[in-house]
Structures are given as structure tokens and as C-alpha cells.
Amino acid sequence: MAKKGLASLFMAVIMVFITACSVNMGEGTESKKAEPAKSGTAPAASGPKKVVFWHAMGGANTKVVEQLATNFNASQDKIKVEAVYQGSYDELLSKLKATMGTSEGPSVVQMYEIGSRFMIDSKAITPMQNFIDADKWDASQLEPNIAGYYTLGGKLYSMPFNTSNPVLYYNKDLFKAAGLDPAKPPKTFEELKTAADTITKSGKATGANFAIYGWFVEQLLANQGAEFVNNGNGRTAAATESTVNSEEGVKVLTWWKDLVDTKAANNLGRKTDDSKKAFSTGQVAMILESTAALKGLVDSSGGKFEVGTGFLPKPADGKEGGVVVGGASLWMMNNRPDDEQKATWEFIKFLTTPKEQAYWSVNTGYFPITKKAYDEELIKTNLKQFPQFQTAIDQLHQTKLNTATQGAVMGVFPEARQIVEGAIEEVLNNKKSPKEALDAAAKEITSKIQTYNKTVK
């Protein structure tokens, strides 16, 4: 394809995707195999090969990313990585957009998991599988339930980076005060309702709170073995319609509404920070949150109460399912010369080593993506300090990988998440029944998927 035509495709796809990218922070056929960009036009530079890494890890995590780059730079003298914070995922995507179809931009970019379909459709990336195959690199060292999200059609498109799952956090002291067993977190929707009712009636706190976050609905569907979109969650072929209004989806919102209606749970809106604050101050006994929030929640409890963790609940009669990884992965940009891409691959391999993964996990709260990282003393020591994280590890490892637990893949995922959040609000505010709200959400998401698919074609 000529450069002008390729640039036009980039812009068309980007404009559909970028309008969807204000989110609350989750295989189609290929027309052509992506290949590494051809070098030879640029003169050889003296000194170390420069690799530019764009990321969206803000706050304390910025320093952790910078340390990883420093560690790599100190390990050899042929490549120098520059880690550049670009703001939120949405801000990063907007900046990346401006470089597509040009010879500018980063060597490697971090992109949230719900941007995966877009990154593939943009034709602006070189699949990681190309480098894995050429290098005969052992991909089995990666956690299969993490790599599974970014694998489509048997090909690993990007390297997992920051990875999390949702778990149930609960206040063991409030459980004990209400006469509940603090060693037994609820496992089902029904058990959670009973526990939440009991705690609310004790008068010491509200039983539960779930932030209105579309990611939780995606997870609660997968935990019942249900898919979010058709065609194997968009993995056996490009998704053409949403199935969020399935029986499993209706069960989720019916249960959620009942919790709020009976005051077993309260509604604090969409901000997960509000939910975490209510939990940390002892106002609510149970919340759903990312595993990456564990250290912060334990620290913010300040010893006032003991934080417990449990698996994501599901209906007692729910089908076998599991959790879907959230977070982001690293994508190799194909507008960079061959030698730069190969240098970037060396950096990416370094990031997957057990030592670096242990450092990353302990300092951020994200899962290590490499199995052998759990053998590192740093991880073992951290688990002794935060034994609650074992719940997250067990939940990840007990999840059986299938199209439901691999997660949905679609080009309008950020917008779909917003639509689902709107549906939850309509249900909790008594504007629509769970079925009516999800039927409308599925119809709207389907329309946007079909528009996106036409744009890509």
C-alpha cells in the first residue's frame, strides 16, 4: 500500500477510535501479515542505539518505569532506552495518533488492553510474534492467562506489561462484629447479599459498594463463562454485535440493583476512588477493586482494621468462568527502522526477566508476567508482608483460558465501556429494568461496532 493510502487508513481508523477514548479506568482475519519496517534509508548513528518508550504510568509508577529503563541501560552499552511519560492512556493515544503514517514517534508504546483491536487494525505495529519466532524466544515462560489476552489467531501481538484482575476486598473486623466468619469471604452473589444485609443491619457500616465501572460488568460476565461480543468475543472473527444483554448480563444488574434497593449496598457513582475511600474509612465492608490497588488499600486502612481478599463472586448456578486481565501491554511500532526495532526487542526481553518482573510487581502491585518471578526472594518477601495478594495469584492461576476469559476484542471498546456504565446508572436510578437497559446498551454498542468495521474495511 502506498504511504499516502496507508496514512489515510491510519487517520480513518484513529478518528473512529479516538472519539471513544474517555474511559473510566480490559480475532479477526488479517488482510496482510505485518513485517518489520525496512531500514537502509537512515545513516548509521554513532554511539548506542536509541529506543524511545512512551508510557502512561503516572504518579509513583513513573519512577518505577524509569528505573526499569535505567536497569536496562546499565546492563549493556549498545542500546539506550528513554522512557517518556505521556499522560493518561487517552492522552498518549492522541499523541501517538499524530505520529502514525510518519517516520516520527516512539519505538515502543504502552497501550491499554481495550485498545488492542485498534492497534492491530491500524497496521502500525509489528507483532511480537515476529521477534519471538525469529529469536526462537521461549514464550512459555509467560503467564498463559496474561499472554492469552494479547494473543489472537495464535499470534502474540504485544508484550503484556502492567496486568491486574479485580478481587473482592472486605473488612474482616466488620465481618467479625456482624457475627460473620472473617476467614470466609462470600463466593457467590447470594452469599455476598446475605453478608451485606447482615452488616448493614448491624448498623456499623453499609454492607457493600461497587463503583459504576464497566470493567466490573465485563469481569462478572467472564466469571460466568459469558462473552461480551459475538464471534468468540471477537477472537474467531471480528465482532459484529454486543451480547452484553445476555442472561448472564441481566443476572449481574438484577443482583446489583437488589443490593442497592435493599440498602445492602450503596451507590457512590462512577469514581473508583470514592469507593476505595469509603472502604478505607470503614464506611462500607466490601468493594470490588483491582489487584493493583491492594497495597494502597492495606496502607490506607492504617491498621484500623484487617483487609481481607476473596475471589470475584458469581451466581451460585453460574457456569464455569474466570477473570480477564486488565491493564496494558507494549506494542512495537513498525515505522521505526529494523535495527531500532531489534534494539527495542532486546529491551522488551529484559523487562520479562524474573528479576525485573519481581521489582515491577512489588513496586506497583501489578502481576509479574513471567512465571519464574515468583521464585525471586523479593516476591516471596512481599507476599509475607501482603498475604492478601495470594488471593489474586490463585484467582489468576485457577482461571481456565477460553474466549470468555481471554476478554473481548473490538475497536470501540472504550466507548462500549461508557455505554455499559450508563446502563448501570439507569438501572440503579430506576429509569429502566436490567433487561431494558442492557438491550439498549447492546443495540448501541452493536451500531458502533458496525460503523467501526466499515471504517476499517
Salt bridges, closest charged atoms under 4 A:
GLU30 OE2 - LYS155 NZ 3.14
GLU82 OE1 - LYS50 NZ 3.06
GLU113 OE2 - ARG417 NH2 3.56
ASP121 OD1 - ARG117 NH2 3.11
ASP135 OD2 - LYS349 NZ 2.59
GLU143 OE2 - HIS397 NE2 2.89
ASP197 OD2 - LYS193 NZ 3.49
GLU218 OE1 - ARG417 NH2 2.78
GLU248 OE2 - LYS319 NZ 3.78
ASP258 OD2 - LYS193 NZ 2.86
ASP261 OD2 - LYS257 NZ 3.07
ASP273 OD1 - LYS276 NZ 3.49
ASP299 OD2 - LYS295 NZ 2.94
GLU306 OE2 - LYS172 NZ 3.53
ASP317 OD1 - LYS251 NZ 3.05
GLU320 OE2 - LYS400 NZ 3.30
ASP339 OD2 - LYS49 NZ 3.02
GLU340 OE2 - ARG336 NE 2.87
GLU346 OE2 - LYS349 NZ 3.15
GLU415 OE2 - LYS448 NZ 3.23
GLU421 OE1 - ARG270 NH1 3.14
GLU425 OE1 - ARG270 NH2 2.91
GLU426 OE2 - LYS432 NZ 3.66
ASP439 OD2 - LYS435 NZ 2.87
